Amino acid sequence: YSKNCAWVLKTNLIYDALLSPSIEAEYRFAPHWSAHVDFSIAWWSKKSKHKYYQLVQLSPEARYWLNDRQYWKGHYIGAFVGAGHYDLSKGKDGYKGEFMMAGLSYGYMFPIGRCLSLDAGIGVGYLNTEYEEYLPIEGHYVYQQKSRTGYLGPVKARLSLVWHLGRSLAKGGSK
């Protein structure tokens, strides 16, 4: 496999299905190492009933690839951090806040074409959030209380479609 393809672009199909479009980029800077970042945003609302689904998330990650002979194929482990903002409401009650997370990831990438791969992975870690609970009443947000909570467990899931920039994954690449 070509080692000259250092950059890939991705989209997480799970996030896309949840109407939170994502874009990811990854750079392979050494035989075993890459830097990955993912960004997702959803900004949906139905104003007539005050239904909101707003989420912005950014998460960088350092990855160690177990196979250094075949770029963009095989198992990797990583460490990530992330932060985001959300506003979630079903019309009766709402939650608006910010979160931070950190943890470890495991994944596997496999080719599905000359320039495409799939990246499947999971991240387990700690997520901490501070949020305000509110009620939307007659066009106003009525503050109820401020809360903070923490969670330990799965915080990321990935099934990403990967596009390899530059050379294809064909053996030897072009000369």
WOBELPE-V64896 format. One record per residue. N is the residue number from 1. OMEGA is omega in radians with two decimals (* if undefined). Layout:
# WOBELPE-V64896
n=N omega=OMEGA
n=N omega=OMEGA
This chain:
# WOBELPE-V64896
n=1 omega=-3.09
n=2 omega=3.07
n=3 omega=-3.09
n=4 omega=3.12
n=5 omega=-3.05
n=6 omega=-3.08
n=7 omega=2.96
n=8 omega=3.00
n=9 omega=-3.05
n=10 omega=2.90
n=11 omega=-3.12
n=12 omega=-3.08
n=13 omega=3.09
n=14 omega=3.11
n=15 omega=3.13
n=16 omega=3.13
n=17 omega=3.10
n=18 omega=3.12
n=19 omega=3.04
n=20 omega=-3.05
n=21 omega=-3.09
n=22 omega=2.98
n=23 omega=-3.14
n=24 omega=3.05
n=25 omega=3.12
n=26 omega=-3.13
n=27 omega=3.11
n=28 omega=-3.02
n=29 omega=3.10
n=30 omega=-3.09
n=31 omega=-3.11
n=32 omega=-2.93
n=33 omega=3.00
n=34 omega=3.06
n=35 omega=-3.05
n=36 omega=3.03
n=37 omega=3.05
n=38 omega=-3.11
n=39 omega=3.06
n=40 omega=-3.13
n=41 omega=3.01
n=42 omega=-3.11
n=43 omega=-3.07
n=44 omega=3.05
n=45 omega=2.97
n=46 omega=-2.99
n=47 omega=-3.11
n=48 omega=3.13
n=49 omega=-3.13
n=50 omega=3.06
n=51 omega=-3.10
n=52 omega=2.98
n=53 omega=-3.10
n=54 omega=-3.10
n=55 omega=3.03
n=56 omega=-3.10
n=57 omega=3.08
n=58 omega=-3.08
n=59 omega=3.01
n=60 omega=-3.09
n=61 omega=2.99
n=62 omega=-3.08
n=63 omega=3.03
n=64 omega=-3.12
n=65 omega=-3.09
n=66 omega=3.13
n=67 omega=3.14
n=68 omega=-3.11
n=69 omega=-3.13
n=70 omega=-3.13
n=71 omega=3.05
n=72 omega=3.05
n=73 omega=3.04
n=74 omega=-3.05
n=75 omega=3.00
n=76 omega=2.99
n=77 omega=-3.07
n=78 omega=3.02
n=79 omega=-3.06
n=80 omega=2.94
n=81 omega=3.12
n=82 omega=3.11
n=83 omega=3.13
n=84 omega=-3.13
n=85 omega=3.12
n=86 omega=3.02
n=87 omega=-3.07
n=88 omega=3.13
n=89 omega=3.07
n=90 omega=-3.12
n=91 omega=-3.13
n=92 omega=-3.13
n=93 omega=-3.11
n=94 omega=3.13
n=95 omega=-3.12
n=96 omega=-3.10
n=97 omega=3.14
n=98 omega=3.12
n=99 omega=3.02
n=100 omega=3.14
n=101 omega=3.07
n=102 omega=3.13
n=103 omega=-3.12
n=104 omega=-3.12
n=105 omega=3.02
n=106 omega=3.11
n=107 omega=3.11
n=108 omega=3.11
n=109 omega=3.12
n=110 omega=-3.10
n=111 omega=3.04
n=112 omega=3.13
n=113 omega=-3.11
n=114 omega=-3.10
n=115 omega=-3.08
n=116 omega=3.05
n=117 omega=2.95
n=118 omega=3.13
n=119 omega=3.13
n=120 omega=-3.12
n=121 omega=3.11
n=122 omega=3.08
n=123 omega=3.12
n=124 omega=-3.12
n=125 omega=-3.12
n=126 omega=3.09
n=127 omega=3.12
n=128 omega=3.13
n=129 omega=3.01
n=130 omega=-3.03
n=131 omega=3.06
n=132 omega=3.02
n=133 omega=-3.13
n=134 omega=3.04
n=135 omega=3.03
n=136 omega=-3.11
n=137 omega=3.09
n=138 omega=3.08
n=139 omega=3.13
n=140 omega=3.09
n=141 omega=-3.12
n=142 omega=-3.12
n=143 omega=3.13
n=144 omega=3.14
n=145 omega=3.07
n=146 omega=-3.12
n=147 omega=3.08
n=148 omega=3.10
n=149 omega=3.10
n=150 omega=-3.10
n=151 omega=3.08
n=152 omega=-3.12
n=153 omega=3.10
n=154 omega=3.13
n=155 omega=3.12
n=156 omega=3.00
n=157 omega=-3.05
n=158 omega=2.85
n=159 omega=-2.99
n=160 omega=2.98
n=161 omega=-2.99
n=162 omega=3.08
n=163 omega=-3.11
n=164 omega=3.12
n=165 omega=3.13
n=166 omega=-3.08
n=167 omega=3.13
n=168 omega=-3.13
n=169 omega=3.12
n=170 omega=-3.11
n=171 omega=3.08
n=172 omega=-3.11
n=173 omega=3.12
n=174 omega=-3.08
n=175 omega=*
